[in-house]
Amino acid sequence: MGLLGHRHDKPTIERFQMREKLLSIGDDFWIENDQGHRAYKVNGKALRVRDTFVLEDASGDEVARIQERKLSVRDKVAIKRGGDTAATVHKALVGLRDRFAIDVKDGADLKAHGNIVDHEYEIERDGNTVATISKKWFRVRESYGVEIGEGEDVPLMLAITVAIDSLT
């Protein structure tokens, strides 16, 4: 084995750059991959009764709709795919720090914990980290990174990150 190792020896991790303070309705912004290419677009739909963001792939196709749910006991945001709710993100009632519970329709539920406001937190499934959100990877002001583990549903993880931002 060489000094640098083999590419297939390391797990594939995808990194994306998000803009801090992204959530102005009517605001659109791009999520870039670690090579600086535009990978996804967050379209903040204006003139809606509820806060709505649409996550689109680079070609403009909708991959998820992130929509605030009004009139519930706790603040909730639904992530829809193809008209069906794929996940619901809500603040957890337990604990002093910001924690979020993510109910996933067709999979194991997730939870997010850490310093949510400062964009330093993890998303976990069954105690295993599946995504890490951090400002440490980027020197660009008002930006933070989302690192998504191998085999994870990238659009869903990015939609969850947008949903958590909308709740804070």
KEPA-905582 format. One line per 10 residues: number of its first residue (from 0); their letters; for each residue x, y, z of N, C-alpha, C. Coordinates in pm, 1 decimal, always signed. Layout:
// residues N
NUM> A> X/Y/Z/X/Y/Z/X/Y/Z; ...
// end
This chain:
// residues 168
0> MGLLGHRHDK> +84.4/-117.5/+0.0/+0.0/+0.0/+0.0/+88.8/+123.7/+0.0; +52.7/+222.3/-81.1/+130.7/+345.4/-92.0/+108.2/+436.8/+27.0; +183.6/+543.8/+30.3/+173.2/+640.0/+139.5/+35.5/+704.7/+149.8; -27.5/+726.7/+36.3/-156.9/+793.5/+38.4/-273.1/+696.4/+54.2; -245.5/+570.0/+46.8/-352.8/+471.8/+59.5/-433.2/+464.4/-68.5; -532.2/+379.9/-67.4/-619.2/+364.1/-183.5/-750.5/+434.2/-157.5; -804.4/+495.9/-261.0/-928.1/+572.6/-248.4/-1042.0/+485.5/-194.4; -1046.3/+359.2/-233.9/-1156.2/+272.6/-190.8/-1141.7/+228.5/-44.7; -1030.0/+258.6/+18.6/-1010.8/+223.2/+158.9/-1083.1/+319.1/+253.4; -1114.9/+438.0/+204.6/-1174.7/+540.7/+290.1/-1323.7/+551.2/+262.5
10> PTIERFQMRE> -1403.4/+575.4/+365.9/-1546.0/+594.0/+340.7/-1568.2/+722.5/+260.7; -1670.0/+719.5/+177.1/-1703.0/+836.1/+96.3/-1788.4/+930.6/+178.8; -1737.9/+1050.1/+198.1/-1809.7/+1152.9/+272.8/-1833.7/+1267.2/+175.8; -1955.7/+1319.4/+175.5/-1986.0/+1433.0/+89.9/-1996.8/+1557.5/+176.3; -1935.0/+1665.7/+128.2/-1939.6/+1793.0/+199.9/-2007.4/+1898.3/+113.2; -2083.8/+1982.5/+181.3/-2154.5/+2091.0/+114.3/-2137.6/+2218.4/+194.5; -2144.3/+2330.7/+124.8/-2135.1/+2460.5/+189.7/-2272.3/+2526.3/+183.7; -2320.5/+2567.1/+302.2/-2450.3/+2633.6/+313.1/-2427.5/+2776.5/+359.5; -2520.2/+2861.9/+329.7/-2512.7/+3000.3/+372.6/-2584.0/+3016.8/+506.0; -2516.4/+3079.0/+601.4/-2575.8/+3107.3/+731.5/-2683.4/+3213.7/+712.5
20> KLLSIGDDFW> -2782.3/+3213.6/+799.1/-2893.9/+3308.9/+790.7/-2961.8/+3297.5/+655.0; -2985.6/+3175.2/+614.0/-3039.8/+3149.8/+482.7/-3189.0/+3172.3/+474.5; -3255.2/+3183.0/+584.4/-3398.6/+3169.4/+579.9/-3477.0/+3299.0/+571.7; -3467.7/+3362.0/+460.5/-3555.3/+3473.1/+430.9/-3649.3/+3423.8/+322.4; -3777.3/+3428.7/+351.1/-3873.4/+3384.3/+250.2/-3857.8/+3473.0/+127.8; -3857.1/+3411.3/+12.9/-3836.3/+3483.7/-111.0/-3690.1/+3483.6/-151.5; -3601.2/+3442.3/-61.1/-3458.5/+3435.2/-88.2/-3425.3/+3299.6/-149.4; -3344.1/+3300.6/-251.2/-3293.9/+3177.1/-310.0/-3143.5/+3174.4/-289.2; -3086.9/+3056.6/-270.4/-2941.7/+3044.8/-262.8/-2900.0/+2905.6/-304.6; -2774.5/+2894.7/-341.7/-2718.1/+2768.0/-386.2/-2641.7/+2700.5/-273.3
30> IENDQGHRAY> -2650.9/+2568.8/-269.5/-2567.4/+2485.8/-183.1/-2459.2/+2429.9/-274.8; -2333.7/+2455.8/-238.1/-2222.3/+2412.3/-320.9/-2157.2/+2288.3/-262.6; -2102.4/+2203.2/-350.7/-2027.7/+2087.4/-302.4/-1885.7/+2130.1/-267.1; -1803.7/+2036.3/-222.7/-1669.3/+2071.9/-176.9/-1574.7/+2112.2/-289.8; -1616.5/+2096.9/-414.9/-1537.4/+2147.0/-527.6/-1583.5/+2286.7/-570.2; -1682.5/+2341.5/-500.3/-1733.2/+2474.5/-531.4/-1837.9/+2478.3/-641.5; -1887.8/+2361.1/-681.8/-1991.5/+2354.6/-784.9/-2130.2/+2363.2/-720.9; -2220.0/+2429.7/-788.8/-2357.8/+2439.4/-741.4/-2423.4/+2302.3/-750.6; -2466.6/+2248.9/-636.6/-2522.8/+2114.5/-632.7/-2673.9/+2115.9/-611.6; -2720.5/+2202.1/-521.8/-2863.0/+2213.5/-491.1/-2898.3/+2360.2/-473.4
40> KVNGKALRVR> -3024.1/+2391.1/-499.3/-3072.8/+2527.1/-480.2/-3186.2/+2524.1/-378.3; -3183.6/+2618.6/-284.6/-3293.7/+2635.2/-191.2/-3372.9/+2756.0/-240.2; -3497.1/+2730.3/-272.9/-3586.1/+2833.0/-325.1/-3684.8/+2868.2/-214.8; -3674.8/+2988.4/-159.9/-3766.1/+3034.1/-55.5/-3890.6/+3091.6/-119.6; -3999.6/+3018.1/-113.1/-4123.2/+3058.6/-179.7/-4187.6/+3175.9/-106.9; -4201.8/+3287.6/-175.7/-4262.6/+3408.0/-118.3/-4415.0/+3401.8/-131.8; -4480.6/+3487.3/-54.2/-4625.7/+3503.1/-58.8/-4701.7/+3375.6/-25.0; -4654.8/+3303.0/+70.9/-4721.4/+3182.6/+118.3/-4767.4/+3204.7/+261.3; -4873.9/+3137.4/+302.2/-4922.1/+3147.6/+439.6/-4821.7/+3084.1/+534.6; -4761.1/+2973.0/+493.3/-4660.3/+2904.7/+574.6/-4523.4/+2925.5/+512.6
50> DTFVLEDASG> -4421.5/+2915.5/+597.3/-4285.7/+2921.1/+545.7/-4263.0/+2796.3/+460.2; -4221.6/+2816.7/+337.0/-4197.7/+2705.4/+245.5/-4065.2/+2726.6/+173.8; -3984.4/+2621.8/+171.9/-3859.5/+2621.1/+97.2/-3861.2/+2497.9/+8.6; -3814.9/+2514.8/-114.6/-3807.8/+2402.3/-207.3/-3661.3/+2374.2/-235.0; -3620.2/+2248.9/-213.3/-3484.3/+2205.7/-243.7/-3486.8/+2147.1/-384.8; -3406.2/+2207.2/-473.1/-3399.4/+2163.5/-611.9/-3259.1/+2114.2/-642.1; -3249.9/+2016.2/-732.3/-3117.1/+1973.5/-774.7/-3060.7/+2076.3/-872.9; -2940.1/+2055.5/-919.8/-2872.4/+2153.9/-1004.3/-2946.4/+2180.6/-1135.2; -3027.7/+2085.3/-1180.9/-3102.1/+2104.7/-1306.2/-3240.0/+2167.0/-1282.7; -3273.2/+2199.1/-1156.7/-3398.6/+2267.3/-1127.0/-3514.2/+2176.6/-1089.7
60> DEVARIQERK> -3490.2/+2046.7/-1078.6/-3596.6/+1953.2/-1040.2/-3614.0/+1953.1/-888.8; -3738.3/+1958.3/-843.1/-3766.1/+1957.0/-699.5/-3731.4/+1820.5/-641.0; -3651.5/+1820.0/-533.4/-3618.0/+1694.6/-465.6/-3681.3/+1688.0/-327.1; -3719.1/+1804.1/-272.0/-3786.9/+1806.3/-142.2/-3854.0/+1942.5/-122.1; -3963.9/+1940.6/-49.2/-4035.2/+2063.2/-11.9/-4034.1/+2068.0/+141.0; -3985.9/+2178.5/+195.7/-3971.6/+2195.7/+340.2/-4076.2/+2298.1/+381.8; -4175.1/+2254.4/+463.1/-4288.7/+2340.4/+490.8/-4323.4/+2340.9/+639.0; -4333.5/+2461.5/+694.1/-4369.0/+2478.9/+834.3/-4513.2/+2432.6/+856.0; -4535.3/+2366.8/+968.1/-4670.0/+2325.0/+1005.9/-4720.6/+2418.5/+1114.0; -4826.8/+2487.6/+1085.6/-4886.6/+2580.8/+1181.3/-4986.7/+2507.0/+1269.3
70> LSVRDKVAIK> -5024.0/+2573.3/+1376.4/-5129.6/+2525.8/+1465.9/-5099.0/+2392.6/+1532.3; -4974.7/+2371.6/+1569.6/-4939.6/+2251.6/+1645.3/-4882.1/+2296.0/+1779.3; -4879.0/+2204.5/+1875.4/-4827.8/+2235.7/+2008.2/-4681.3/+2276.0/+2001.4; -4603.7/+2201.5/+1926.0/-4462.1/+2233.0/+1906.4/-4441.7/+2277.5/+1763.1; -4338.9/+2360.9/+1743.5/-4304.6/+2399.1/+1606.7/-4260.6/+2274.0/+1532.0; -4312.6/+2257.7/+1411.9/-4277.5/+2143.4/+1328.7/-4255.3/+2189.3/+1186.6; -4170.1/+2116.2/+1118.4/-4149.0/+2138.6/+976.2/-4158.0/+2002.6/+908.4; -4239.5/+1996.3/+803.6/-4254.3/+1872.9/+727.5/-4165.7/+1878.9/+603.7; -4101.5/+1767.0/+574.3/-4022.6/+1753.5/+452.4/-4099.3/+1658.1/+362.6; -4141.1/+1709.8/+248.5/-4223.3/+1629.5/+157.2/-4144.8/+1596.3/+31.5
80> RGGDTAATVH> -4172.5/+1476.8/-17.1/-4114.0/+1430.5/-143.3/-4226.9/+1368.5/-224.2; -4246.3/+1418.1/-342.6/-4352.0/+1363.5/-427.5/-4489.0/+1374.6/-363.7; -4512.7/+1477.0/-284.1/-4642.6/+1497.7/-220.4/-4660.5/+1425.8/-88.4; -4573.2/+1330.0/-56.5/-4582.1/+1255.3/+69.7/-4481.6/+1309.8/+170.6; -4517.2/+1306.0/+297.7/-4425.5/+1349.7/+402.7/-4318.0/+1243.2/+422.0; -4193.6/+1280.8/+396.1/-4080.5/+1189.2/+411.7/-4024.4/+1195.2/+553.0; -4033.2/+1314.7/+615.8/-3980.3/+1332.4/+751.5/-4046.8/+1455.0/+813.6; -4050.6/+1454.9/+946.5/-4100.3/+1570.0/+1021.9/-3994.8/+1605.6/+1124.9; -3956.2/+1733.5/+1128.3/-3855.1/+1782.9/+1220.9/-3924.6/+1867.8/+1325.6; -3897.2/+1839.1/+1453.6/-3955.7/+1920.3/+1560.2/-3860.8/+1929.5/+1677.7
90> KALVGLRDRF> -3875.3/+2038.4/+1753.0/-3793.0/+2056.1/+1871.6/-3829.8/+1950.0/+1973.5; -3729.3/+1890.0/+2032.9/-3752.5/+1791.0/+2137.6/-3787.2/+1864.1/+2266.6; -3873.6/+1805.5/+2346.4/-3916.8/+1869.5/+2469.8/-3825.0/+1841.0/+2586.8; -3733.5/+1746.7/+2570.0/-3646.6/+1705.1/+2678.4/-3513.9/+1778.3/+2670.6; -3462.8/+1822.7/+2786.7/-3329.2/+1880.7/+2791.6/-3328.9/+2031.9/+2783.0; -3217.2/+2089.7/+2823.5/-3201.7/+2233.5/+2824.5/-3145.0/+2287.2/+2693.2; -3061.0/+2210.0/+2626.9/-2999.8/+2253.9/+2501.8/-3094.4/+2226.3/+2386.5; -3066.9/+2293.7/+2276.5/-3147.1/+2269.6/+2157.1/-3125.4/+2127.2/+2109.3; -3234.5/+2058.0/+2095.4/-3233.7/+1923.0/+2040.8/-3352.0/+1912.0/+1947.3; -3334.8/+1836.7/+1843.5/-3442.4/+1818.1/+1748.4/-3463.3/+1669.8/+1725.0
100> AIDVKDGADL> -3588.4/+1631.7/+1715.2/-3624.7/+1495.3/+1680.2/-3669.7/+1497.5/+1534.3; -3627.3/+1398.1/+1458.8/-3662.6/+1388.5/+1318.3/-3730.2/+1253.7/+1297.9; -3860.5/+1259.2/+1273.2/-3937.4/+1137.4/+1247.7/-3930.8/+1108.4/+1098.4; -3868.7/+995.9/+1062.6/-3851.0/+957.9/+922.7/-3955.2/+852.8/+888.3; -4030.0/+877.2/+781.6/-4140.1/+788.1/+745.3/-4092.3/+646.4/+712.3; -3997.5/+633.5/+622.4/-3952.9/+500.8/+577.7/-3810.9/+470.8/+622.5; -3785.8/+481.9/+752.7/-3652.4/+454.2/+803.1/-3644.3/+483.3/+951.9; -3526.7/+461.6/+1006.3/-3505.7/+487.0/+1148.7/-3508.0/+637.0/+1175.1; -3566.3/+676.4/+1285.7/-3573.5/+816.9/+1322.6/-3434.8/+870.9/+1355.3; -3421.5/+1002.1/+1345.8/-3294.9/+1069.7/+1368.1/-3309.9/+1169.7/+1480.6
110> KAHGNIVDHE> -3196.9/+1216.5/+1532.6/-3199.7/+1327.8/+1626.5/-3079.5/+1416.7/+1599.2; -3100.0/+1545.9/+1624.2/-2992.5/+1643.2/+1606.4/-2964.9/+1706.3/+1740.9; -2836.2/+1719.3/+1774.6/-2801.1/+1781.3/+1901.9/-2665.1/+1847.7/+1890.6; -2644.0/+1944.8/+1977.6/-2521.0/+2022.9/+1978.6/-2557.9/+2169.0/+1988.2; -2470.8/+2253.3/+1939.9/-2496.3/+2396.5/+1941.6/-2561.1/+2433.7/+1807.8; -2692.4/+2422.5/+1803.7/-2767.6/+2441.4/+1680.1/-2752.8/+2584.4/+1628.0; -2767.2/+2682.0/+1716.8/-2763.5/+2822.8/+1676.9/-2630.4/+2860.2/+1611.8; -2520.7/+2804.6/+1662.6/-2387.7/+2833.9/+1608.1/-2345.5/+2737.4/+1496.8; -2438.4/+2653.9/+1451.4/-2411.4/+2558.7/+1343.5/-2295.3/+2465.2/+1376.0; -2298.6/+2409.7/+1496.8/-2201.0/+2309.0/+1539.4/-2280.3/+2194.6/+1602.3
120> YEIERDGNTV> -2331.9/+2104.4/+1518.2/-2414.2/+1995.4/+1571.3/-2403.9/+1871.5/+1483.3; -2460.3/+1763.3/+1533.8/-2458.2/+1635.0/+1462.9/-2599.1/+1583.0/+1447.0; -2619.4/+1507.1/+1342.1/-2743.9/+1434.5/+1322.1/-2709.5/+1287.0/+1338.8; -2784.1/+1219.0/+1425.5/-2754.4/+1079.1/+1458.2/-2872.7/+987.9/+1431.8; -2838.4/+862.4/+1400.9/-2935.5/+754.2/+1391.0/-2883.2/+640.8/+1477.2; -2961.2/+602.0/+1574.8/-2922.8/+491.3/+1664.9/-2784.0/+511.2/+1725.7; -2751.2/+634.3/+1763.9/-2623.2/+664.2/+1828.0/-2506.0/+681.4/+1733.2; -2528.0/+662.7/+1602.0/-2421.9/+678.3/+1502.3/-2440.8/+809.3/+1427.6; -2333.9/+885.9/+1414.2/-2340.1/+1013.4/+1343.5/-2353.8/+988.4/+1194.1; -2456.4/+1048.8/+1132.4/-2478.5/+1034.8/+988.7/-2449.8/+1165.7/+914.6
130> ATISKKWFRV> -2449.6/+1278.5/+989.3/-2416.0/+1408.0/+929.2/-2362.0/+1499.2/+1038.9; -2265.1/+1581.8/+1001.0/-2205.9/+1678.2/+1093.0/-2217.4/+1815.7/+1030.0; -2263.3/+1911.6/+1108.8/-2277.9/+2049.0/+1062.5/-2177.4/+2132.2/+1140.3; -2093.3/+2210.0/+1069.0/-1988.4/+2285.8/+1136.1/-1945.6/+2407.0/+1053.6; -1910.0/+2512.4/+1124.5/-1854.7/+2632.3/+1060.0/-1703.2/+2621.4/+1045.3; -1641.1/+2523.8/+1108.3/-1495.6/+2513.2/+1114.1/-1431.0/+2485.8/+978.3; -1502.8/+2427.3/+884.6/-1441.8/+2386.0/+758.7/-1428.0/+2499.4/+658.3; -1499.2/+2608.3/+681.1/-1499.5/+2716.1/+582.4/-1454.6/+2846.8/+644.0; -1372.2/+2917.6/+570.9/-1328.8/+3049.0/+616.6/-1420.3/+3158.5/+562.8; -1508.0/+3121.4/+473.4/-1601.4/+3217.6/+416.1/-1698.7/+3259.9/+524.9
140> RESYGVEIGE> -1710.8/+3389.7/+543.1/-1798.2/+3442.4/+646.4/-1942.9/+3407.3/+615.9; -2019.2/+3383.2/+718.2/-2161.5/+3351.2/+708.8/-2187.3/+3223.5/+630.0; -2095.5/+3128.2/+637.1/-2113.2/+2998.7/+573.1/-2083.1/+2888.5/+673.3; -2138.7/+2772.7/+648.0/-2107.1/+2656.0/+729.9/-2114.5/+2532.3/+642.8; -2055.5/+2425.4/+691.8/-2048.8/+2303.2/+614.9/-2143.2/+2196.9/+666.3; -2184.4/+2111.1/+574.9/-2264.3/+1993.5/+607.7/-2187.9/+1874.8/+551.3; -2144.1/+1786.7/+639.6/-2070.4/+1667.1/+599.5/-2163.9/+1547.7/+617.3; -2189.1/+1476.5/+508.2/-2286.8/+1367.8/+508.2/-2215.5/+1236.1/+484.9; -2243.2/+1139.9/+571.2/-2177.4/+1010.3/+565.9/-2214.4/+927.4/+444.5; -2129.5/+830.1/+418.7/-2146.1/+739.6/+305.8/-2280.7/+667.5/+312.3
150> GEDVPLMLAI> -2347.0/+659.6/+198.6/-2471.4/+584.4/+188.4/-2594.4/+657.7/+239.0; -2577.5/+780.3/+285.7/-2691.4/+856.0/+337.0/-2765.7/+925.1/+222.8; -2890.5/+955.3/+246.0/-2976.7/+1024.3/+151.2/-2940.8/+1173.3/+155.0; -2856.2/+1217.5/+62.5/-2803.2/+1353.8/+63.7/-2913.2/+1458.5/+59.2; -3008.8/+1452.3/-35.2/-3113.3/+1555.1/-36.2/-3194.2/+1559.7/+93.6; -3221.1/+1445.2/+154.7/-3294.7/+1443.7/+280.1/-3213.9/+1509.1/+391.2; -3084.3/+1479.6/+400.4/-2999.6/+1540.2/+504.3/-2990.7/+1691.9/+485.9; -2980.0/+1738.1/+362.8/-2975.5/+1881.9/+337.6/-3110.4/+1946.4/+370.6; -3219.8/+1879.0/+337.5/-3353.6/+1931.0/+369.8/-3373.4/+1938.3/+521.2; -3322.7/+1839.0/+594.3/-3331.1/+1840.8/+741.2/-3252.8/+1960.4/+795.7
160> TVAIDSLT> -3135.7/+1987.3/+738.9/-3055.1/+2101.5/+782.5/-3130.3/+2232.3/+759.3; -3194.1/+2247.1/+644.6/-3273.5/+2366.9/+615.6/-3390.6/+2375.7/+713.4; -3455.9/+2263.3/+743.0/-3569.0/+2261.4/+836.0/-3525.1/+2304.4/+976.2; -3411.9/+2254.1/+1022.8/-3361.9/+2291.5/+1155.2/-3331.0/+2440.8/+1157.7; -3268.5/+2492.0/+1051.2/-3241.9/+2635.9/+1044.3/-3370.6/+2716.7/+1053.4; -3474.6/+2669.4/+989.0/-3600.7/+2744.4/+988.9/-3666.6/+2746.5/+1126.5; -3633.6/+2649.3/+1210.4/-3691.7/+2640.8/+1344.9/-3609.2/+2716.4/+1449.7; -3489.5/+2763.5/+1414.5/-3405.7/+2833.6/+1512.3/-3404.0/+2982.1/+1487.7
// end
